[in-house]
Amino acid sequence: MRFHIAVENSSRCIGCYNCLYACSRHLFDTVNHATTAVFVRPDRTLSNRFTVVACRFCQDPECVTACPYGALQALPEGGITLIASKCKECTTYDCIPGCTLNALALDDKAKLPIICDRCGDCAKYCPHNVFSYKEMD
């Protein structure tokens, strides 16, 4: 089942990292802050607030444009998919800085970008309703 997911209210985040670890567990069957498609970043202020970043499923993703090998493909419903065989030739990973939201990270073992697959686990495990999600048609 796939979901439309959005960071709805980042100000509710307390930095528990449940969303991040749920994503890591779903994608990699491990709990690791470095292997996730959701990012929880402390603000650089004294306010004890966090910024939550996840793919916004752009209709015209800049990360796709930045990929010189065509390994990232835009999906009709928004977002991207990865053709891993095309990505294997890449050594620059231009797609990662190409995402202006900073919602892409590199899987250091596989040398592939980590892509959100819309499972919804980030939203399901967030106890503070930072995310909105609904089942896709």
C-alpha positions as CSV (number, residue, x, y, z in Angstrom):
1,M,0.0,0.0,0.0
2,R,1.3,3.4,-0.9
3,F,0.5,6.7,0.8
4,H,0.6,10.4,0.0
5,I,2.9,11.7,2.7
6,A,3.6,15.3,3.7
7,V,5.4,17.1,6.5
8,E,2.4,18.9,7.8
9,N,3.5,20.5,11.1
10,S,7.3,20.4,11.7
11,S,6.9,22.6,14.8
12,R,5.3,19.6,16.6
13,C,8.5,17.6,16.3
14,I,10.3,17.0,19.6
15,G,13.3,15.1,18.0
16,C,12.3,11.6,19.1
17,Y,13.5,10.3,15.7
18,N,10.7,7.6,15.6
19,C,9.9,8.6,12.0
20,L,13.6,8.4,11.0
21,Y,14.1,5.0,12.6
22,A,10.8,3.6,11.2
23,C,11.9,4.6,7.7
24,S,15.4,3.0,8.2
25,R,13.8,-0.2,9.5
26,H,11.4,-0.4,6.5
27,L,14.0,0.4,3.8
28,F,17.0,-1.4,5.2
29,D,15.7,-3.7,8.0
30,T,18.0,-1.9,10.4
31,V,17.8,1.1,12.7
32,N,20.3,3.6,11.5
33,H,20.2,7.4,11.3
34,A,22.3,7.3,8.2
35,T,20.1,5.0,6.1
36,T,16.8,6.8,5.9
37,A,14.6,8.9,3.6
38,V,13.4,11.1,6.4
39,F,15.6,13.6,8.1
40,V,15.2,15.3,11.5
41,R,17.5,18.2,11.9
42,P,17.9,20.4,15.0
43,D,17.5,24.1,14.2
44,R,20.6,26.1,14.8
45,T,18.9,28.3,17.4
46,L,18.4,28.0,21.1
47,S,14.7,27.2,20.6
48,N,15.0,23.4,20.9
49,R,13.1,23.0,17.6
50,F,13.6,20.5,14.8
51,T,13.1,20.6,11.1
52,V,11.7,17.5,9.5
53,V,12.6,16.9,5.8
54,A,11.2,14.3,3.5
55,C,10.5,14.0,-0.2
56,R,7.7,16.3,-1.3
57,F,7.0,14.2,-4.4
58,C,7.6,17.1,-6.7
59,Q,5.9,17.1,-10.1
60,D,9.1,18.3,-11.8
61,P,11.9,17.0,-9.5
62,E,15.2,18.9,-9.6
63,C,17.0,15.8,-8.5
64,V,15.9,14.1,-11.8
65,T,17.3,17.0,-13.8
66,A,20.6,16.9,-11.9
67,C,21.1,13.1,-12.6
68,P,23.5,12.8,-15.6
69,Y,22.7,9.1,-16.2
70,G,18.9,9.2,-16.2
71,A,18.9,6.9,-13.2
72,L,16.2,8.9,-11.5
73,Q,12.8,9.0,-13.2
74,A,9.9,11.3,-12.4
75,L,6.7,9.5,-11.5
76,P,3.3,10.7,-13.0
77,E,1.9,11.1,-9.5
78,G,4.9,13.0,-8.3
79,G,8.1,11.8,-6.8
80,I,10.8,9.7,-8.3
81,T,11.9,6.1,-8.9
82,L,15.4,4.8,-9.2
83,I,16.8,2.7,-12.0
84,A,19.7,1.3,-10.0
85,S,21.6,-0.2,-13.0
86,K,22.0,3.3,-14.5
87,C,23.1,4.7,-11.2
88,K,26.0,2.3,-10.9
89,E,28.1,4.2,-13.4
90,C,27.8,7.4,-11.3
91,T,30.6,8.7,-9.1
92,T,29.4,12.3,-8.6
93,Y,25.9,11.7,-7.1
94,D,24.7,15.1,-8.5
95,C,21.1,14.2,-7.6
96,I,21.7,14.5,-3.9
97,P,22.7,18.2,-3.9
98,G,20.3,18.6,-6.8
99,C,17.4,18.2,-4.4
100,T,16.8,21.7,-3.1
101,L,14.9,20.3,-0.1
102,N,18.0,18.2,1.0
103,A,15.6,15.2,1.0
104,L,18.1,12.7,-0.6
105,A,21.0,10.9,1.0
106,L,23.5,8.4,-0.2
107,D,23.5,4.8,0.9
108,D,27.2,4.4,1.4
109,K,27.2,0.6,1.0
110,A,25.2,0.4,-2.2
111,K,26.4,3.8,-3.5
112,L,22.8,4.6,-4.5
113,P,20.5,7.5,-3.4
114,I,17.9,6.5,-0.7
115,I,14.5,7.0,-2.2
116,C,11.2,7.3,-0.3
117,D,8.8,4.5,-1.4
118,R,5.7,6.0,0.2
119,C,5.2,3.2,2.8
120,G,3.9,5.7,5.4
121,D,5.9,4.2,8.3
122,C,7.3,7.7,9.1
123,A,3.8,9.0,9.7
124,K,2.5,5.9,11.4
125,Y,5.2,5.9,14.0
126,C,5.3,9.7,14.7
127,P,3.6,10.2,18.0
128,H,3.2,13.9,17.5
129,N,1.4,14.0,14.1
130,V,4.1,15.9,12.3
131,F,3.1,14.1,9.0
132,S,-0.1,13.8,7.2
133,Y,-0.7,10.7,5.1
134,K,-3.5,9.2,3.2
135,E,-3.8,6.1,1.0
136,M,-3.2,6.8,-2.7
137,D,-5.9,5.8,-5.2
